[in-house]
Amino acid sequence: MQEQPFQPEHEYCVYCHAPAAGLCADCGALCCADCVELVMRFTSRRAVCATCVAATPTRRGAGWRWVAAGVALLGIALLAWGWTPSP
């Protein structure tokens, strides 16, 4: 009798060994839906595993900093261009 290699019917999560739902957006590890968190990226939400979430520092409020920097740069550009508010 010839030996057959093991071929599972499903791909399994690397953390809890449940059937995998997809890949982590950062590291590419197979994960189930219970082992990932949805995090907001530049344009959409991405499923990221718990290890990658723990390794990434939290950046709450980073979007507001970009808005404030944009408004400040617009103000500086208008002042440099010679625009003054009318009285």
N, CA and C of each residue as an Amber inpcrd file, in Angstrom:
protein
   261
   0.8410000  -1.1710000   0.0000000   0.0000000   0.0000000   0.0000000
   0.8940000   1.2440000   0.0000000   0.5910000   2.1790000  -0.8980000
   1.3970000   3.3850000  -1.0220000   0.8620000   4.4730000  -0.0880000
   1.7740000   5.2000000   0.5350000   1.3640000   6.2590000   1.4570000
   0.8200000   7.4560000   0.6840000  -0.2510000   8.0380000   1.2080000
  -0.8610000   9.2160000   0.6130000  -0.5410000  10.4250000   1.4820000
  -0.1200000  11.5330000   0.9010000   0.1210000  12.7360000   1.7190000
  -1.2050000  13.2750000   2.2660000  -1.1220000  13.8480000   3.4610000
  -2.3190000  14.4190000   4.0990000  -2.7170000  15.6870000   3.3670000
  -3.9490000  15.7460000   2.9320000  -4.4880000  16.9370000   2.2710000
  -5.7830000  17.3220000   2.9820000  -5.7440000  18.3410000   3.8270000
  -6.9600000  18.7270000   4.5480000  -8.0030000  19.2980000   3.5970000
  -9.2660000  19.1690000   3.9970000 -10.3570000  19.6900000   3.1760000
 -10.4380000  21.2140000   3.2430000 -10.0150000  21.7680000   4.3610000
 -10.0770000  23.2180000   4.5550000  -8.7100000  23.7310000   4.9750000
  -8.4810000  25.0060000   4.7300000  -7.3010000  25.6570000   5.2890000
  -7.6770000  26.1380000   6.6780000  -6.7520000  26.0650000   7.6110000
  -7.0620000  26.3560000   9.0050000  -6.3350000  27.6050000   9.5010000
  -6.9470000  28.2510000  10.4850000  -6.3970000  29.4420000  11.1280000
  -5.1050000  29.0780000  11.8480000  -4.0950000  29.9320000  11.7350000
  -2.8120000  29.6510000  12.3860000  -2.8710000  29.8780000  13.9020000
  -3.8880000  30.5460000  14.3980000  -3.9800000  30.8560000  15.8260000
  -4.8670000  29.8740000  16.5970000  -6.0700000  29.5830000  16.0750000
  -6.9920000  28.7260000  16.8360000  -7.3630000  27.4460000  16.1040000
  -6.8520000  27.2370000  14.9020000  -7.0540000  26.0170000  14.1140000
  -8.5070000  25.7950000  13.6950000  -9.3010000  26.8510000  13.6280000
 -10.6430000  26.7860000  13.0520000 -10.5000000  26.9680000  11.5320000
 -11.5240000  26.6260000  10.7540000 -11.4250000  26.8630000   9.3070000
 -11.1510000  28.3450000   9.0180000 -10.1850000  28.6060000   8.1640000
  -9.7500000  29.9800000   7.8850000 -10.7700000  30.6900000   7.0010000
 -10.9320000  31.9840000   7.2500000 -11.8300000  32.8120000   6.4460000
 -11.0630000  33.6040000   5.4010000  -9.7880000  33.8650000   5.6420000
  -9.0050000  34.6430000   4.6910000  -7.6210000  34.9350000   5.2340000
  -6.9390000  35.8440000   4.5510000  -5.5690000  36.2030000   4.9070000
  -5.5210000  37.5080000   5.6760000  -4.5280000  37.6380000   6.5530000
  -4.2590000  38.9090000   7.2300000  -3.7530000  39.8950000   6.1820000
  -4.2260000  41.1320000   6.2250000  -3.8300000  42.1340000   5.2390000
  -2.3820000  42.5710000   5.4060000  -1.7930000  42.3970000   6.5920000
  -0.4110000  42.8200000   6.8180000   0.6000000  41.6970000   6.5700000
   0.4200000  40.5530000   7.2290000   1.4430000  39.4980000   7.1500000
   1.0610000  38.3390000   6.2470000  -0.2090000  38.2150000   5.8840000
  -0.6360000  37.1470000   4.9870000  -0.9330000  35.8270000   5.6640000
  -1.0050000  35.7990000   6.9880000  -1.3060000  34.5590000   7.7120000
  -2.7730000  34.1960000   7.5320000  -3.0700000  32.8980000   7.4600000
  -4.4500000  32.4360000   7.3860000  -5.1250000  32.6480000   8.7310000
  -6.2920000  33.2780000   8.7400000  -6.9970000  33.5800000   9.9880000
  -8.4820000  33.3040000   9.8390000  -9.1130000  32.9580000  10.9560000
 -10.5750000  32.8450000  10.9710000 -11.1520000  34.2170000  11.3320000
 -12.4550000  34.3390000  11.2660000 -13.0960000  35.6260000  11.5240000
 -12.9650000  36.0650000  12.9780000 -12.7880000  35.1190000  13.9030000
 -12.6630000  35.4670000  15.3190000 -11.2810000  35.9830000  15.6860000
 -10.2770000  35.7080000  14.8670000  -8.8980000  36.0690000  15.1980000
  -8.4090000  37.3240000  14.4820000  -9.2850000  38.0250000  13.7930000
  -8.8820000  39.2530000  13.1050000  -9.6750000  40.4350000  13.6380000
  -9.1230000  41.6120000  13.4390000  -9.8210000  42.8610000  13.7580000
  -9.8860000  43.6910000  12.4870000 -10.9770000  44.3960000  12.3040000
 -11.0920000  45.2930000  11.1670000 -10.4920000  46.6340000  11.5600000
  -9.4840000  47.0640000  10.8360000  -8.8400000  48.3410000  11.1060000
  -8.9940000  49.2270000   9.8840000  -9.1030000  50.5170000  10.1130000
  -9.2690000  51.4690000   9.0200000  -7.9110000  51.8180000   8.4390000
  -7.7720000  51.6370000   7.1550000  -6.5600000  52.0270000   6.4420000
  -6.8780000  53.2960000   5.6630000  -6.1010000  53.6330000   4.6560000
  -6.2700000  54.8990000   3.9550000  -7.6610000  55.0420000   3.3400000
  -8.1590000  54.0220000   2.6590000  -9.4290000  54.1500000   1.9560000
 -10.4680000  53.1390000   2.3680000 -10.0880000  52.0880000   3.0500000
 -11.0530000  51.0480000   3.3930000 -10.6290000  50.3200000   4.6610000
 -11.5310000  49.4780000   5.1370000 -11.2210000  48.6590000   6.3060000
 -10.5150000  47.3950000   5.8580000  -9.5510000  46.9440000   6.6600000
  -8.7820000  45.7390000   6.3550000  -8.8320000  44.7990000   7.5490000
  -8.8520000  43.4960000   7.2750000  -8.8040000  42.4790000   8.3290000
  -7.3480000  42.2000000   8.6700000  -6.9850000  42.4580000   9.9360000
  -5.6030000  42.3030000  10.3870000  -5.6040000  41.3830000  11.6000000
  -4.6510000  40.4410000  11.6410000  -4.5920000  39.4850000  12.7470000
  -4.1660000  40.1860000  14.0420000  -4.4030000  39.5100000  15.1540000
  -4.1250000  40.0970000  16.4720000  -2.6460000  40.3920000  16.6720000
  -1.7560000  39.5750000  16.1060000  -0.3200000  39.8060000  16.2400000
   0.0860000  41.0990000  15.5490000  -0.4380000  41.3370000  14.3560000
  -0.1010000  42.5640000  13.6190000  -0.7260000  43.7940000  14.2680000
  -1.9200000  43.6380000  14.8520000  -2.5480000  44.7640000  15.5570000
  -1.7160000  45.1460000  16.7700000  -1.2070000  44.1540000  17.5000000
  -0.3870000  44.4320000  18.6810000   0.9540000  45.0510000  18.2960000
   1.4750000  44.7030000  17.1280000   2.7750000  45.2250000  16.7040000
   2.6790000  46.6410000  16.1450000   1.4950000  47.0560000  15.7200000
   1.3050000  48.3830000  15.1400000   0.8700000  49.3510000  16.2260000
   1.5630000  50.4510000  16.4120000   1.1230000  51.4220000  17.4260000
  -0.1970000  52.0620000  17.0110000  -1.0010000  52.3790000  18.0020000
  -2.2870000  53.0130000  17.6960000  -2.0670000  54.4620000  17.3200000
  -2.8200000  54.9070000  16.3470000  -2.6810000  56.2760000  15.8600000
  -4.0500000  56.9390000  15.8300000  -4.6910000  57.0120000  16.9480000
  -6.0070000  57.6360000  16.9960000  -5.8640000  59.1390000  16.8080000
  -6.7120000  59.6870000  15.9900000  -6.6850000  61.1160000  15.7460000
  -5.6890000  61.5360000  14.6940000  -5.0570000  60.5800000  14.0180000
  -4.0710000  60.9290000  12.9930000  -4.7340000  61.6410000  11.8200000
  -5.9800000  61.2940000  11.5150000  -6.6940000  61.9400000  10.4190000
  -6.9260000  63.4220000  10.6830000  -7.2320000  63.7590000  11.9230000
  -7.4570000  65.1680000  12.2580000  -6.1690000  65.9720000  12.1640000
  -5.0550000  65.3460000  12.4350000  -3.7750000  66.0540000  12.2970000
  -3.5140000  66.4100000  10.8430000  -3.8510000  65.5060000   9.9210000
  -3.6730000  65.8010000   8.4980000  -4.5790000  66.9440000   8.0580000
  -5.8130000  66.9730000   8.5620000  -6.7410000  68.0550000   8.2190000
  -6.2200000  69.3820000   8.7500000  -5.7700000  69.3990000   9.9970000
  -5.2410000  70.6300000  10.5830000  -3.9910000  71.0970000   9.8330000
  -3.1210000  70.1840000   9.4560000  -1.9200000  70.5640000   8.7070000
  -2.2930000  71.1190000   7.3330000  -3.2990000  70.5490000   6.6860000
  -3.7490000  71.0440000   5.3840000  -4.3160000  72.4380000   5.4680000
  -5.1250000  72.7000000   6.5070000  -5.6960000  74.0380000   6.6850000
  -4.5890000  75.0460000   6.9890000  -3.6200000  74.6560000   7.7990000
  -2.5100000  75.5570000   8.1150000  -1.6870000  75.8700000   6.8660000
  -1.4080000  74.8660000   6.0510000  -0.6630000  75.1110000   4.8160000
  -1.4390000  75.9830000   3.8430000  -2.7480000  75.7890000   3.7660000
  -3.5800000  76.6450000   2.9130000  -3.5340000  78.0880000   3.3920000
  -3.6090000  78.2940000   4.7020000  -3.5170000  79.6510000   5.2550000
  -2.1770000  80.2960000   4.9750000  -1.1100000  79.5380000   5.1360000
   0.2240000  80.0760000   4.8530000   0.3660000  80.4200000   3.3810000
  -0.1630000  79.5650000   2.5000000  -0.0790000  79.8260000   1.0620000
  -0.8690000  81.0770000   0.6870000  -2.0550000  81.2490000   1.2700000
  -2.8540000  82.4420000   0.9740000  -2.1700000  83.7100000   1.4800000
  -1.5620000  83.6490000   2.6480000  -0.8470000  84.8180000   3.1640000
   0.3880000  85.1240000   2.3240000   1.0790000  84.1150000   1.8550000
   2.2590000  84.3270000   1.0140000   1.8610000  84.8850000  -0.3470000
   0.6830000  84.5520000  -0.8360000   0.1970000  84.9900000  -2.1270000
  -0.2740000  86.4530000  -2.0630000  -0.4990000  86.9320000  -0.8850000
  -0.8990000  88.3110000  -0.7070000  -2.3720000  88.5170000  -0.4030000
  -3.0710000  87.4490000  -0.1070000  -4.4900000  87.5590000   0.2120000
  -4.6480000  87.9920000   1.6590000  -5.4840000  88.9810000   1.8810000
  -5.8090000  89.4190000   3.2450000  -7.3210000  89.4140000   3.3920000
  -7.8130000  89.0820000   4.5440000  -9.2760000  89.0990000   4.7320000
  -9.8110000  90.5260000   4.6500000 -10.9720000  90.6600000   4.0130000
 -11.5600000  92.0110000   3.9000000 -12.2090000  92.3920000   5.2340000
 -12.1460000  93.7020000   5.5700000 -12.7010000  94.1330000   6.8580000
 -14.1940000  94.1490000   6.8720000
